[in-house]
């Protein structure tokens, strides 16, 4: 069979070892009938290198006297040496960059000899868009247009994983529940210093919230206080509407609203006591996440950090059933949402502090604080700023592959 006219795309490459230019086409651009050609003149050095690479020193390829006693009369080229240029076609021309050779059938019709110029002609015969697989037909001719090898290749075009482009600005709009004091306030100050716009949510601490916002603004930052009871869905809707009016869509949420444990034995505890903790911490998180997620889904990115506690690890503290139940529920809530929304670009993590120097532990006996400090490897209680640093890490670009995690910031008190 003579060399047939080409149809479709024609790509011709005179192969040289030093030529590393790799042509490539997008999968959607490849059509049935597209072709690529490659020519190469085979030298004795090619045979020597191929033998060194494969260990195939068959005298049929190297020994003239031996070959003279065969039907070929002179040494022939390894069949796989000629066929190996199919790989060159696939990897360098059609489809080119990122091509993966999946399978190959070959039929060796005639041998090639040293000095022959082979021409490799590959044609697209079939395309599977769903699997990104091409079926290629290849014919290898010599300079006399005699067919030496035919074969069918299956080639998969690899899809490159594109790195997500980081936003030109890392400035975000962050809503912090329970943001007027303690860890929430420390987080607001830290994030504002990095250029984020902060919504400081509070329930009763109006003076603390206003003072915090004034401090942020005096330091050149952006912040706005919003009173809202996050256990009330109407309040939460108003909270987010005000936040959007001030700074636009919500990019991140820090859920730190909580109330201290009642420190009551179980026989003195009522369900209303437990419900109060659940309403603020779990129900509040539920309403806030419901309002925040639409903005994040629209942008395809977002981060939520929830304040938990190491109180749910190992042996819980005595007489804090209400608090521990709420924190345990939050921990499971975070994992559920992380699974559901991870594929949508939204990360949800939890920070579990150890005992921290805030108003919440003010009612604890000094002896309890001292014992905790002694039992902590770092021999100190946490400061709100230290917890804030971890929250900022989970909201920032250095934690883009973290979701559903609990980071314990407890001075080594919980090594698990």
N, C-alpha and C positions, 0 to 999 in steps of 0.2 A: 504494500500500500504506500502510495506516495504521500508526501507532506501536503496536508489539506490547507486551504486558505483559512485564516483565522477570522473569527467573528467576535464581537464584543470588544472588551478592553484588551489591548495588546501591551504587555510590559516586557521589554527585552533587557536582559542583563548579561553582559560578558563577565563571567565570574573570575575574580582575582582574589587570592587569599587575603590580601590587605584591604579589600573592599568590604567595609562593614555597614554600608548604607542599607537601612532596612525600610522598604516601602510598606505601607499598610493602608487598609481601607476599613472604614466602619462597616460592621456586619450588614447594616441596612442598605449599604451602597452596592454590595456584591449581588450580581445577577447570574442566573443560569446562562451558560455560554461564555462567561468571562474566561479569558485565557492568560497565561503567563509563559514566557519562554526563557530558557537559559542555555547557553552554549559553553562548552569547556573542551579544550584539547588535552587529552590524557598523555602524561609523560611517565617515564620509568620512575622518576622521583615520587609520583603519586602512588605507584604500586608499592614502593619501598615504605613510604610513610603509612599506608593503609595496613601493610603487613606488620609493621612495628606496633601499630595501634591495636590490631585485632589478634596478633600472634599467628595469623594464617600465612605460613610460608610454603604452601603447596607448590611443588616444583612445576606444576602446570602454569604458574604465573611467573616463575623466576628462572627456571632451567631450560635454556634453549634446546639442549640435546634431548632432554626428556620430552619437551613439547613437540620436537620434530618427529617423535615416534607415535604421536597421536594424530587424530584426524585434523587437528587445528594447524599442525606443521610449525607453529611458532607460539611463544607464550601469549596467553590471553589475559585480559584484565579481569580481576575479581568481579563477579556479577553484582555483588553488593556495593562495590566501589562506584560503579555506574549508577546503581539505584539510589545511592546515598544522596545524589543531587536532587532527588525528590524532596528530601528534607530541606535543602537549600531553597527550593521553590516555595515550599510551604512557609518556612520561617522568615524568608526575606522578601518574597514577592506576593504570593497569593495564598492565604489572606495577608501574611506578613506578621507584623509585630503582635506578640501575644498568642500566636497560633500554637495549638497543642495537637500533635500527631496521635490519633486515637487508635487507628488500626490500618493495616495495609495488606493487600493481596498483590502478588507479583507473578508474572510469567516471563521466564527468560527464553527468548526466541533465538537469538544469535549472540555470539560474544563480540566484545570490542577488543581492539589491539592498541598497543602503544602507538601514539601518533594519530589515532582517530580523533576526530572532533565530534563529540556527541551533542545532540540537541534534545533538551528535555522540554516537552510541551504538556502543560497541565491545563485541564478544562473543568470548569464547575458544571457538574451534572445534576446535582440536587441540593436543595437548601432546606434545613429545618429551623424555622425561626424560633420555635419554642425551646429547643435544646441548644441553639447556636452551633449546630453541626453542619459542616459542608461535606458533600461527597464529591471527590475530585477524581477525574480520569487522567492518567498520565501515559504518554507514549514517549519512549526514548529512541531517537534515530541516530544513525551515523551520518557521516558526510555524504554518503551515497544514497541517503534517504531510505535506508533499509531499517526496518523496525528491529530493535535489539531487545527491548523490555516493554511490557505493558503492565498496568496495575491500577487498582482502585484504592484510593485513600479516603479515610474518614478523619476529618479535622474539626476540632472544637476551638472556637475563638474565645479566649479568656476575656472575662469582663474585668476591667481594672477597677479597683476600689478607690474611689475618689475621696481624697481627704476633704472633710468639711471645711469650707473657708471660714476662718474666724472673723467675727464681725470687726469692722474697722474700729469700732469703739466698744469697750467692755462695760460702758456705763449702762446700768440697768435701773428699772423701777422696781423697788423691793417693798413689799408690804410686810410689816412685822406685827404680829399679834402679841399683846402683852409687852409692847415695846417701850413703855414709859420708864421702866426701872429694871434693875438687875441685869441679867444676861441679855434681855431684849434691848435695853438702853445701850449697853456696851457694844452690841452688834450694830445698832443704828449709827453710833458714832464712828465705828470702824468702816462700815460700808460707805457712809457719807464721805469720809476722808478719801476714799478711792474714786469718788465721783458719782456714786449711785444716788438716785433720788429716792428718798425714804418716806414711806407712809407709816407714821407712828400711831398704832392703834392702842387704845386704853379704854377702861371702863370707868374707874373712879379717880385715877391719879391725874386729874386735869392739870394741877400745878406742875407735877413732875414732867408730864408730856410737853407742856408749853416751855418749860425751862430747857428741856432737851432739844426741842426744835430751835429755840433761840440760840443755843450754843452751837448747833450745827450750822445755822445760817450765819452766825458771826464768824465762823471759821471758813466761810465761803461755800458751804454745802447747800444742798436742797433737801428740805424736809417739810412735812405737813402733818399736824395732829388730827386724828379723827376718833371721836368717842363712838364706841359701838360695842354692844354685848354680842359676842360672836355665837352665843348659844341661840340667838334669835335670828331666824333667817331674814326677816325684814331689815334688821340692823346690818346684817352682813351685805345685803344688796346695796344699801345706802353707803356702807363703807367702801365698797368697790367702785360704786358710781362716783363717789367723791374723789377717790384715788385716780380714776381715769380722767376726770375733769382737770385735776392738778398736773398730772405727769404723763398721761397716756396709758396704753395697755400695760398690764401687770406682767413683768418678766419673771419675777421670783417671789416666793413667799417663805417667811420664817414664822413657824407656828410655835410660839413660846408661851401663850396664855395658859395660866394654871393658877391653882390656889393651893395653899399648903395643906398638908395632911392634918386631920383633926386630932391625931394621936389618941385614939380611943380604942379600948379593947372591943373585941367583936360583939360581946354581949351588950355593950352600950351603943353600938353602931346601928343606925337606921338605914333603910334603903334610900331615903331622901339624901342622907349624907353621901352615899356612893353616887347617887344620880347627879348630885351637884358637881362632883369631879368629872363624871362622864359627860355632862352637858358642856362644861367649859372646854375640856381637853379633846374629847372624841367627837361630840356633836359639833363643837366649834370648828374642829378640823374639817369635818364633813361639809359644813356649809361654806367654809372658806375655799376648800379645794373645788367644790362645785362652781364657785364663781370665778376662780383663777384659771381653771383648765381651758375654757374656751379661748382666752387670749393666747395661751401657750400653744394650743393646738393650731391656731391660725398662723402663728409664726414658725411652728415646727420646732420650737425649742423652749426650754424652761427648766427651772429647778425649784424644788421645794425642800426645805430642811425643817424637821420636826424635833423639838426638844423632848427627849425621853429621860430615862434615868437608869443608873446601874442598880437601882432598888429591885428591879425585876430579875436580876441575875443571882443565881445560887440561892442562899438563904435570905429571904426578904426581911427588912427591918420590922420589928414587932409593933403592933398596934397602928399600922399604916395601911390597912387593907384597902381603904378607899383610894388612896393615892397610887398604890401599886397596881390595883386593877386597871385604873385609867391609863397608866403608863404602859402596861402590858398590851392593852387594847390598841394603843397608838402604834406600838412596835409592829403588831400584826397588820394594822391598817397600812402602814408604810410599805410593807412587803407586797401586799395585795396590789396597791396602786403602781408600784415599781414594775411589777410583771405586766400589768395591763397597759401602761403608758410608755414603757421603755422604747418600744418600736416606733413610737411617735415623736421621739426626740426629747422626752421629758424625764428628768431624773428626780428621784425622790429618796432622800436619805434621812437618817436619824442620828442625832448627837445625844449620847447618854452621859451626862456629867456625873461625877461623884459629888460629894458634899462641897458646895460652893458658897463663898462668902456673900450671901444676899439676904434680903429681908425675910425670905422664906424660912431660913434656919434660925431666925432670931429667937424663936420661942423654945428652941431645943436647949436642954441643959448643957452647961459648959463642959461637964464631964463627958457627955456623948460626943461633943465636937473634938475634945482632946483625945478621946479613945480612937476616933476615926483618923485623926491626924497621925497618931502613933502607929496605927496599923497600915498606913499608906506608905509604900516604898519611898516616895519623894518627901515624906514627913511634913506635908503641908496640905491645907485645903486649897481648892481651886479658886482663882479669882475670875470674875465675870469676863475680863478681857481675854483670858486664856480660852474660855469656851467660845467667845466671839471669833477668835482666830480660826478655830476649827470650822465654825459655821461658814465663815468667809471662804475657806478652802473648798468646802463642798459646793458652794455657789459659783466658784470661779473656774477658770479654764484649765486648771491643773487637775481637776477631778472628773473629766468628761467621760471616763469609763467606770465610774462608780454609781451604782444605783441599788436601792434595796438594802443598803449597808447600815450597820450601826457602829459608829465610832465612839468608843468609850474614852472619855477625857476625865480620868480619875486618879492620875498620879501612880498608876500601876496597881490600884486596889483590886481590880478584877483582871487577872491574867488567865484568859480562857482561850 
